[in-house]
Amino acid sequence: MLIDSDGNEYDAKAIIGAAHGYQYPAQGPLPQSEFYGGQPTARKLRELGFEVTRPAARRNLVWTRDELILALDLYMRHRPSFPDDKHPDVVELSRFLNRLAAITSTSAGDNFRNANGVAMKLQNFRRFDPSQDGKGLSGGGGGEAEVWAVFAEDPERLRSTAAAIRSAVPALEHNPSNLPEGGVAEAEEGRILTRLHQVRERDYRLVERRKMMALRASGALHCEACI
């Protein structure tokens, strides 16, 4: 956000796009799909004397492994092209990540995982791609490198893991009791699938315990539904 002398706030990308039209009248304003915001834009604006701020309400939390796996899956499906924030797949992933955030209570407001942020995350992955000669955005966190190292050379595992996470979300929306608990560590496949695996293992142990009790009581197993 840009702040003028009266304290009014303006969207930085909108100002940059309009300024391009003033500097290059023949080309006109620069549409948002033609450039990204973030630190490079903020740095340039500060060099020009603008005061740039980022409201606390719009700060996103660190991307989880589940989110990064879904973003890398989108990256790999479109490589070598890189969709912008208007692309239907980017918009769809933005909406899906907000569904995921809603059930895990990690949402940071209306601006959480918007389409522009998803498009920028694809650019974060781009810097690890040998075919891109170091291009891409250098921001982001350490999670991108970890997810790239695990999945970039195993596209089938990436596709199946992303599909499993997507399949799990509707089920979790209908059965919140299976949501990841605090303190559950993320495995390579992310917290969602780790938690579901724990639930299945727990259910398996319950079944085995019930069988053992029946054997001790009667010496044989019978279908309880038929008794």
C-alpha positions as CSV (number, residue, x, y, z in Angstrom):
1,M,0.0,0.0,0.0
2,L,1.1,3.6,-0.7
3,I,0.4,6.4,1.8
4,D,0.2,10.0,0.7
5,S,0.9,13.1,2.9
6,D,-2.7,13.1,4.2
7,G,-2.5,9.5,5.3
8,N,-4.6,8.1,2.5
9,E,-3.8,4.5,1.3
10,Y,-3.6,3.4,-2.3
11,D,-2.9,0.1,-4.0
12,A,0.7,0.0,-5.0
13,K,0.2,-2.2,-8.2
14,A,-2.6,0.2,-9.4
15,I,-0.3,3.2,-9.0
16,I,2.6,1.5,-10.8
17,G,0.3,0.4,-13.6
18,A,-1.1,3.9,-14.0
19,A,2.4,5.5,-13.8
20,H,3.5,3.3,-16.7
21,G,0.8,4.9,-18.9
22,Y,2.0,8.4,-18.0
23,Q,5.7,7.5,-18.7
24,Y,4.9,5.7,-21.9
25,P,1.7,7.2,-23.4
26,A,1.9,5.1,-26.6
27,Q,1.8,1.9,-24.6
28,G,-0.8,3.0,-22.0
29,P,-1.3,1.7,-18.5
30,L,0.3,-1.6,-17.5
31,P,-2.2,-4.3,-16.7
32,Q,-1.7,-6.2,-13.4
33,S,-1.3,-9.4,-15.3
34,E,1.9,-8.0,-16.8
35,F,3.9,-7.7,-13.6
36,Y,4.1,-8.8,-10.0
37,G,4.0,-6.8,-6.8
38,G,6.0,-7.8,-3.7
39,Q,9.4,-6.7,-2.5
40,P,10.9,-5.6,-5.9
41,T,8.0,-3.3,-6.6
42,A,8.1,-2.0,-3.0
43,R,11.8,-1.4,-3.2
44,K,11.5,0.6,-6.4
45,L,8.7,2.7,-5.0
46,R,10.8,3.5,-1.9
47,E,13.7,4.5,-4.2
48,L,11.3,7.0,-5.8
49,G,10.4,8.5,-2.4
50,F,7.1,6.7,-1.7
51,E,6.2,5.4,1.7
52,V,5.2,1.8,1.3
53,T,3.4,-0.2,4.0
54,R,1.7,-3.6,4.3
55,P,-1.3,-3.6,6.6
56,A,-1.1,-6.3,9.3
57,A,-4.5,-7.6,8.3
58,R,-3.2,-8.5,4.9
59,R,-0.1,-10.4,6.0
60,N,-0.3,-14.1,5.0
61,L,0.9,-16.9,7.2
62,V,3.8,-19.1,6.0
63,W,2.6,-21.6,3.4
64,T,2.1,-25.0,4.8
65,R,3.4,-28.1,3.1
66,D,-0.1,-29.1,2.0
67,E,-0.4,-25.7,0.2
68,L,3.0,-25.9,-1.3
69,I,2.3,-29.4,-2.7
70,L,-0.8,-28.1,-4.4
71,A,1.0,-25.1,-5.8
72,L,3.9,-27.2,-7.1
73,D,1.4,-29.5,-8.7
74,L,-0.1,-26.5,-10.5
75,Y,3.4,-25.3,-11.5
76,M,4.3,-28.7,-13.0
77,R,1.0,-29.0,-14.9
78,H,1.7,-25.7,-16.7
79,R,5.4,-25.8,-17.1
80,P,7.1,-24.3,-19.2
81,S,4.3,-21.6,-19.2
82,F,3.5,-19.7,-16.1
83,P,-0.1,-18.6,-15.6
84,D,-0.9,-15.2,-14.1
85,D,-3.4,-14.3,-11.5
86,K,-6.2,-14.2,-14.0
87,H,-5.8,-17.8,-15.2
88,P,-8.7,-20.0,-14.2
89,D,-6.4,-22.7,-12.6
90,V,-4.8,-20.0,-10.5
91,V,-8.1,-18.6,-9.4
92,E,-9.4,-22.1,-8.6
93,L,-6.4,-23.0,-6.5
94,S,-6.8,-19.7,-4.6
95,R,-10.4,-20.6,-3.8
96,F,-9.4,-24.2,-2.8
97,L,-6.6,-23.0,-0.5
98,N,-9.1,-20.7,1.2
99,R,-11.3,-23.8,1.8
100,L,-8.4,-25.6,3.2
101,A,-7.5,-22.6,5.4
102,A,-11.1,-22.4,6.7
103,I,-11.2,-26.0,8.0
104,T,-7.7,-25.7,9.6
105,S,-8.3,-22.3,11.0
106,T,-5.2,-20.8,9.4
107,S,-6.9,-18.0,7.4
108,A,-5.5,-14.5,7.8
109,G,-8.4,-12.5,6.4
110,D,-10.0,-11.7,3.1
111,N,-6.7,-11.4,1.3
112,F,-5.5,-14.8,2.3
113,R,-4.0,-16.9,-0.5
114,N,-5.5,-14.6,-3.2
115,A,-4.9,-15.3,-6.9
116,N,-2.0,-12.9,-7.1
117,G,-0.3,-14.6,-4.2
118,V,-0.7,-18.0,-5.8
119,A,0.8,-16.7,-9.1
120,M,3.8,-15.3,-7.2
121,K,4.3,-18.7,-5.4
122,L,4.6,-20.3,-8.9
123,Q,7.4,-17.8,-9.5
124,N,9.0,-18.8,-6.2
125,F,9.2,-22.4,-7.5
126,R,10.5,-21.2,-10.8
127,R,13.9,-20.3,-9.3
128,F,14.6,-24.0,-8.5
129,D,13.7,-25.2,-12.0
130,P,17.0,-26.0,-13.9
131,S,15.2,-25.3,-17.2
132,Q,14.5,-21.7,-16.2
133,D,18.2,-20.7,-15.7
134,G,17.6,-19.1,-12.3
135,K,14.6,-17.1,-13.3
136,G,11.8,-16.5,-10.8
137,L,11.2,-14.7,-7.6
138,S,13.7,-15.2,-4.8
139,G,11.2,-14.6,-2.0
140,G,9.2,-17.1,-0.1
141,G,10.3,-19.5,2.6
142,G,12.4,-22.6,3.0
143,G,9.4,-24.8,2.4
144,E,9.5,-24.4,-1.4
145,A,13.0,-25.9,-1.6
146,E,12.0,-28.8,0.6
147,V,8.9,-29.6,-1.5
148,W,10.8,-29.2,-4.7
149,A,13.5,-31.6,-3.5
150,V,10.9,-34.3,-2.6
151,F,8.5,-34.1,-5.5
152,A,10.1,-32.3,-8.6
153,E,11.7,-35.5,-9.9
154,D,8.8,-37.7,-9.0
155,P,5.8,-36.3,-10.9
156,E,3.6,-39.3,-10.3
157,R,4.0,-39.0,-6.6
158,L,3.3,-35.3,-6.8
159,R,0.1,-35.8,-8.7
160,S,-1.2,-38.6,-6.5
161,T,-0.3,-36.6,-3.3
162,A,-2.0,-33.4,-4.6
163,A,-5.0,-35.5,-5.6
164,A,-5.2,-37.1,-2.2
165,I,-5.1,-33.8,-0.4
166,R,-7.9,-32.4,-2.7
167,S,-10.0,-35.5,-2.0
168,A,-9.5,-35.2,1.7
169,V,-10.7,-31.6,2.0
170,P,-14.4,-32.3,1.3
171,A,-14.3,-35.2,3.8
172,L,-12.7,-33.0,6.4
173,E,-15.3,-30.3,5.8
174,H,-18.0,-32.8,6.7
175,N,-16.1,-34.4,9.6
176,P,-14.1,-31.8,11.4
177,S,-13.1,-34.4,14.1
178,N,-10.5,-35.7,11.7
179,L,-8.8,-32.3,11.4
180,P,-5.0,-32.1,12.1
181,E,-4.4,-31.6,15.8
182,G,-2.0,-29.2,17.3
183,G,1.5,-30.6,17.5
184,V,1.1,-33.0,14.6
185,A,4.3,-32.9,12.6
186,E,4.1,-32.5,8.8
187,A,5.3,-35.6,6.9
188,E,6.6,-35.3,3.3
189,E,3.0,-35.5,2.1
190,G,1.7,-32.7,4.4
191,R,-0.3,-32.5,7.6
192,I,-3.7,-33.4,6.1
193,L,-2.7,-36.8,4.9
194,T,-0.5,-37.4,8.0
195,R,-3.6,-36.9,10.2
196,L,-5.8,-39.1,8.0
197,H,-3.2,-41.8,8.2
198,Q,-3.2,-41.5,12.0
199,V,-7.0,-41.8,12.1
200,R,-6.9,-44.9,9.9
201,E,-4.2,-46.5,12.1
202,R,-6.2,-45.6,15.2
203,D,-9.3,-47.2,13.8
204,Y,-7.3,-50.3,12.8
205,R,-6.1,-50.6,16.4
206,L,-9.6,-50.3,17.8
207,V,-10.8,-53.1,15.5
208,E,-8.0,-55.4,16.5
209,R,-8.7,-54.6,20.2
210,R,-12.4,-55.5,19.8
211,K,-11.5,-58.8,18.1
212,M,-9.2,-59.7,20.9
213,M,-11.9,-59.0,23.5
214,A,-14.3,-61.1,21.6
215,L,-11.9,-64.0,21.4
216,R,-11.2,-63.9,25.1
217,A,-14.9,-63.8,25.9
218,S,-16.2,-66.6,23.7
219,G,-13.2,-68.2,22.0
220,A,-14.5,-67.3,18.5
221,L,-15.3,-64.3,16.3
222,H,-19.0,-63.6,15.3
223,C,-20.5,-60.9,13.3
224,E,-22.0,-58.5,15.9
225,A,-24.5,-57.2,13.3
226,C,-25.9,-60.7,12.9
227,I,-26.1,-61.7,16.6
